[in-house]
Amino acid sequence: MNKNCKLTIGAMLLLTTAFSVAEVRAQTCVVPPTCEGLGYDKAASDCGGLAKLRCPFDDSKYFCTAYLNPDGSSPAAVGDIVYSDGTYSSPEFNYPTKTPVGVVFSNNGGYFVALDTYGSFDENSKLSCSGYSTGVKNWSVPTATQLKEMHNNKTKLNETMNLLAGVAIGGKYLYTTDGSYVYYVDTSTGKSGDDAYGSGTTRCVNSIGNIQGNSSLQIGDSYIKDGIAIGTVVALDSSGKHGTIAFNAGSATATDATSICAAKNTGGLAWSLATGPHACTLLKNAGSYISDYYGEFVTCAVHVSGGRGSCKDSTYHTGINIYRPTNCNTTDLLSVVCEAAF
């Protein structure tokens, strides 16, 4: 038998064996799992800015690694981490790019407790959490009932507190004062008590719904998207919900300044070179401006849309068409401030 004949017979034997194995496998195969059965039961839009995994069988199905359902159909659980953008996750999915602000202590209403204690109050103090502004706004003093919930759930809470390097729940926290006494709950024992002419700290609380519903901002606030601060609010409309944010992008010539801002896509926003008033709201004082008997003297510090100028007490002063301008050329390396509408 020649060499070609041997090769042909060998190939036929291999094909026969392959078909036999395939037939056996076809008889023993099982129904493959579904995306939903594996936990890929969300659309991409459901995940928002959260990390997501796509189902290998269906490109339209996803699993959100720190899933938040704002309508409440997937409520937060005791021990969950709450972030500054109103999202939350279980400790197993600690979202690395977000800013933790508290830990959920109640399954009723999504209430969470701050990561640390606040203040020193005595019987004559007006007990308040209005000065506590860590991460989010509108913190409040807990009620006695809420403090007892913290006691009841402190094992779970402190596991998450330890993960976040927060202050463990334990000891006496105030819930009211009346001029002669401070009233507290000892979260170590769960018992209420009072001290005549005493003093103590409190543990401020907040709710997830409050963060999600609190869209009013102020000039100078950090604008946070997906837990990341991407700029400073420099202008707002009457609703307090929309306006302009800005950030300092370094220094450049006038031509390069425009290109630098146009190339930015931070937060998915459309960035451009800031106007003079918006740039100065951020920079406050940059360059110099003097107005006296001899006229106006400007040393420019920032390139802005339409020119360049200086900032004095957040007010913009142009470096164009004034008496004796200095350092106000397009080729000067000046600060660059980029802005975007939100």
Number of C-alpha atoms within 10 A of each C-alpha: 5 6 7 9 9 10 11 10 10 11 10 11 11 11 10 10 11 11 11 12 10 10 11 10 11 10 8 7 8 8 5 7 9 14 20 13 8 10 13 21 18 20 16 19 9 17 19 15 15 18 15 20 15 18 19 12 12 11 12 14 19 24 22 22 17 19 22 20 14 15 8 11 8 10 16 28 18 22 25 24 28 29 24 23 20 21 26 30 21 20 18 11 15 20 20 8 11 20 18 25 23 32 33 31 27 21 14 11 15 22 23 27 26 23 23 17 17 18 14 12 19 22 20 15 14 12 21 18 19 12 12 17 10 14 15 18 17 16 21 19 21 22 16 20 13 19 29 20 16 26 22 17 18 21 14 16 24 20 15 25 23 12 11 17 12 19 13 17 24 16 14 23 26 28 24 23 22 14 13 14 18 25 23 25 26 20 21 15 13 19 14 18 13 17 15 12 14 15 20 18 18 25 22 27 23 24 20 24 16 16 18 13 9 14 11 11 19 14 16 15 13 17 19 17 16 18 20 15 14 17 23 21 26 24 19 18 10 8 10 13 13 16 17 19 27 28 21 16 16 14 18 20 17 24 11 16 26 21 13 19 21 15 11 17 11 12 16 9 13 16 22 22 25 27 19 24 18 25 31 25 22 21 22 16 17 20 17 16 20 13 10 7 6 9 10 15 18 24 22 27 24 34 34 27 17 12 16 27 28 28 27 17 11 18 17 24 24 23 26 17 7 13 13 13 18 15 17 22 18 15 12 17 20 24 23 26 30 27 27 24 15 14
